[in-house]
Amino acid sequence: PDSTDLIFLIDGSLNVGAANFPYVRDLVTRLVERLSVSRDGIRVALVQYNADPQIKFYLNSYYEKSSVLEAVKGLSFSGDDESNLGAALEEVADSLLGESAGGRAEEGAPQVLVVISAGASSDDTGAGHRAVIRAGVVTLGVAVGADAAAELEEVATDKSFVLKADSFRDLTAADDNLYGYINGLATRSIIFHNEFTEVTVGERDIIFLIDSTMGTAVINTVKEYIRRFVSTKEIGPNAVQVGIAQFATDTRLVMDLQTHATKESLLSSLATIRPRQGQTINIGAALDFVRLNMLRPEKGSRMGRGVPQLLLLIVSKRSSDSVAGPAQALENLRVLTLAAGSRAAAEAELKQIAFPESMVFISKDFRQLFRNAREITDALSTLSGRMVEPPTDPITTVQTQRVFRDIVFLVDGSNYVGSNNLPFVRDFMINIVNQLNISPEQVQIGLMQFAEEPRIEFYLNTYDNKQDVVEKISQLRLTGGSVLNTGAAMSYALDNMFQTSSGSRKLQGAVQVLILITGGPLQDDARNEADRLAVGSILTFTVSSGQADQEEMEKIAFIPTLAYHKQSFFDLPALADDIMPSLISVVERDVAFLIDGTDGVRGDFPHIRDFILKVIEPLDIGFNKVRVSVVQHSERPTPVFYLNTYQTKEEVIRAIQGMALAGGRSLNTGAALRYMKATVMSDSNGSRAAQNVPQFLIVLAADRSMDSVKEPAGELKTDGVVPFGVGVKNADKKQIEAIAHNPSFAFNVKEFRELEPILCSCWMGLI
């Protein structure tokens, strides 16, 4: 015989009553009489519940059908006002399924629960429901009356497994169907396919992917649903993590899975979810965005640890692009995708996306769907599945382990930002932090704010882990005020934050970074302070919005391409992904040398070769790392090798060591600078400027240029190139300063043997 563990859970409350209890008892009796009851076949247990569950007999109490029938016929009505089905389900899961109680789940025997009820439960059934699902139990239901039917449809494994009767006298009509289900499960002619096990809410990564074009009312309803969902869950890196993205034709990140480590922080940031106008949505592209940008370990996904990955897609219309490939890619990762759509959405399309199809929720009244979203909530809270290792292709994986940075956020705390925009500023910083490895060995974070006066929130060495940093950023409150002394704040940061005593690791080679975030105009001399920071080898990024002047921000940033401006603070959180490549690219640099190749330096040419070799010594040279080019110039430029000529450091070193002097009588440095811009630092010759890889040029001259250098140098700077000017012997000091990015990048020495002290400044600028 086919083995099955069959448990009857019958309502013994006043919902049934003493007069009707015999009908319930007789139903169980008739079923048992038809079943193949034995030790190795169908085992039967029975629980009666009211205020408390009462186990009448276990699966191993009786192995003979006659004994089971005698026990069933001897049942009497217990009677009680309360009908605590939830507690009874938990008791079944805890006490009746294990081996000690006669359960044979480990032997592969199906475990089937038949709930017979005549009214709504007096307690919450959620925990009990999840407990029996987690145990792999298939639940059937027999309901007398509408209240019981609604309850059992929530509890049963499938709504079709609930048999309904209008009165107790009608229970006889349930016999055949109920027997058919039980016998079918016992003989394996009915196999309930479910790849998922259900678990209580523990560790899970949940991403909400929201159609931005749904309109204000629906978006607000969705926000309210997320708020209610989050409010009832434990949020954190060891519990539930929530990520959110919005999309129309393109996709915008609202928060990564690890952006908010606390419930309070997450809830406060929901204001960033806003509708956007649009008639077209690209669901396929949005699904790919989630897979490539959010389901990554560095973005907080715990997929590799086996934590369930759930995605809830919420849409109002048909997609304009294909969803098949992106949906399959998510399925291959074992992501559990749910889809909720209004009636204008394509149900077939959503079924293609959801995994499984039963996780598609379509409603004519979208707002009503999310006001009464128990099915969605239960699925998000309980579904889990087998996880696989995430992909590790180098194109989409951010290699944060190489980053060695001291990063100070300098935040405008004035009314130009204000409390309404503060959540966007906080989320931007948190999005940055969450993509970095925070530790004393890798990235350290400091935080300041400023208005009329600067204020230190915490130093670089105050916190040594990501959770504390994120928590403190989440707690940031602005000082307020209308006076904005940006330059003074930058100076204060240089003197107080980027110091060894404050945690700076500049002497150990950590790149020093200042990220200025502001919403107001400059009210003091910030440009001079920006130069001081550059001289101090601090890389300044600017992130601005509101009334900040974009052109002024570009002048303050270390180079113009490190100035990021958005019209609305609302867009700042998503800006984190744009800024990250420049922020963490320790290795990607294009470095070109334009050196004096005239006859006048023939005796000192070994010093020039040695200078170049010492500059590149600490650089991680490689085709996808630091690229190097060398050009000599006299009356005309003579390329030694281009940025894409060599792919290894050894090849570059050999080429420099074997370099011979080109020769010439005089310098036309201006013409050489134009050549560098048009030829050497072009895409065709290996420049990666179009990929936002920083571009550096080191110009070394031992005499005055015969042509003008100002305009060609200005054109290079406009293109984002950072020139260093190095003058030796008879070089014109003013020309060297005109070539350099700013005066702090200009160096003049009398003899070639004095070049070595310049190396440190070059290293800090290039690294």
PyMOL commands that set and color helices and strands:
alter all, ss='L'
color gray80, all
select helices_A, chain A and resi 21-34+65-73+85-95+99-101+105-107+126-134+146-155+159-161+168-186+212-214+216-231+263-272+283-294+297-299+303-305+324-332+347-353+357-359+366-371+374-382+400-402+418-433+466-474+486-496+500-502+506-508+526-535+550-556+560-562+569-584+599-616+649-657+669-680+683-685+689-691+710-718+733-739+743-745+752-754+756-766
alter helices_A, ss='H'
color red, helices_A
select strands_A, chain A and resi 4-11+42-49+53-57+111-117+138-144+162-165+197-198+204-211+240-247+251-255+309-315+336-342+360-363+383-384+405-412+443-450+454-458+511-518+538-544+563-565+589-596+626-633+637-641+695-701+721-728+746-749
alter strands_A, ss='S'
color yellow, strands_A
deselect
rebuild
show_as cartoon
